[in-house]
Amino acid sequence: MRMFHGDFWTNPHLIDENDPTGLYTWDVRNPGTGQLHECLDRAIRWIDDRIV
Protein backbone atom coordinates (compact mmCIF):
# COMPACT_ATOMS: atom_id res chain seq x y z
CA MET A 1 0.00 0.00 0.00
CA ARG A 2 1.40 3.38 -0.97
CA MET A 3 0.81 6.15 1.55
CA PHE A 4 1.35 9.85 1.09
CA HIS A 5 2.22 12.46 3.72
CA GLY A 6 -1.19 14.07 3.25
CA ASP A 7 -2.92 10.85 4.30
CA PHE A 8 -1.66 11.35 7.85
CA TRP A 9 -1.61 15.15 8.21
CA THR A 10 -3.04 15.41 11.73
CA ASN A 11 -1.41 18.62 13.01
CA PRO A 12 -4.62 20.71 12.79
CA HIS A 13 -6.26 18.21 15.18
CA LEU A 14 -3.39 18.13 17.70
CA ILE A 15 -2.99 21.77 18.75
CA ASP A 16 -5.63 24.36 19.60
CA GLU A 17 -4.52 27.93 20.39
CA ASN A 18 -0.98 26.81 21.35
CA ASP A 19 -2.11 23.96 23.61
CA PRO A 20 -2.18 20.21 22.92
CA THR A 21 -5.75 18.97 22.39
CA GLY A 22 -5.22 15.40 23.59
CA LEU A 23 -5.40 12.10 21.78
CA TYR A 24 -6.62 12.08 18.16
CA THR A 25 -7.71 8.77 16.62
CA TRP A 26 -8.75 7.80 13.10
CA ASP A 27 -9.13 4.65 11.03
CA VAL A 28 -7.33 3.74 7.82
CA ARG A 29 -8.33 0.82 5.61
CA ASN A 30 -5.58 -0.87 3.60
CA PRO A 31 -7.08 -1.22 0.10
CA GLY A 32 -4.75 -4.12 -0.71
CA THR A 33 -5.71 -6.33 2.24
CA GLY A 34 -8.96 -4.78 3.40
CA GLN A 35 -7.57 -4.60 6.95
CA LEU A 36 -8.70 -1.71 9.11
CA HIS A 37 -6.04 0.00 11.23
CA GLU A 38 -6.64 2.35 14.14
CA CYS A 39 -4.14 5.24 14.24
CA LEU A 40 -3.43 7.37 17.31
CA ASP A 41 -1.56 10.66 17.50
CA ARG A 42 -1.09 13.45 20.02
CA ALA A 43 1.02 16.51 20.70
CA ILE A 44 2.79 16.92 24.03
CA ARG A 45 4.46 19.82 25.80
CA TRP A 46 8.19 19.13 26.04
CA ILE A 47 10.30 19.88 29.14
CA ASP A 48 11.51 23.14 27.56
CA ASP A 49 7.87 24.17 26.90
CA ARG A 50 7.94 23.37 23.16
CA ILE A 51 4.98 21.46 21.75
CA VAL A 52 6.14 18.36 19.90
C-alpha positions as CSV (number, residue, x, y, z in Angstrom):
1,M,0.0,0.0,0.0
2,R,1.4,3.4,-1.0
3,M,0.8,6.2,1.6
4,F,1.3,9.9,1.1
5,H,2.2,12.5,3.7
6,G,-1.2,14.1,3.3
7,D,-2.9,10.8,4.3
8,F,-1.7,11.3,7.8
9,W,-1.6,15.1,8.2
10,T,-3.0,15.4,11.7
11,N,-1.4,18.6,13.0
12,P,-4.6,20.7,12.8
13,H,-6.3,18.2,15.2
14,L,-3.4,18.1,17.7
15,I,-3.0,21.8,18.8
16,D,-5.6,24.4,19.6
17,E,-4.5,27.9,20.4
18,N,-1.0,26.8,21.4
19,D,-2.1,24.0,23.6
20,P,-2.2,20.2,22.9
21,T,-5.7,19.0,22.4
22,G,-5.2,15.4,23.6
23,L,-5.4,12.1,21.8
24,Y,-6.6,12.1,18.2
25,T,-7.7,8.8,16.6
26,W,-8.8,7.8,13.1
27,D,-9.1,4.6,11.0
28,V,-7.3,3.7,7.8
29,R,-8.3,0.8,5.6
30,N,-5.6,-0.9,3.6
31,P,-7.1,-1.2,0.1
32,G,-4.8,-4.1,-0.7
33,T,-5.7,-6.3,2.2
34,G,-9.0,-4.8,3.4
35,Q,-7.6,-4.6,6.9
36,L,-8.7,-1.7,9.1
37,H,-6.0,0.0,11.2
38,E,-6.6,2.4,14.1
39,C,-4.1,5.2,14.2
40,L,-3.4,7.4,17.3
41,D,-1.6,10.7,17.5
42,R,-1.1,13.5,20.0
43,A,1.0,16.5,20.7
44,I,2.8,16.9,24.0
45,R,4.5,19.8,25.8
46,W,8.2,19.1,26.0
47,I,10.3,19.9,29.1
48,D,11.5,23.1,27.6
49,D,7.9,24.2,26.9
50,R,7.9,23.4,23.2
51,I,5.0,21.5,21.8
52,V,6.1,18.4,19.9
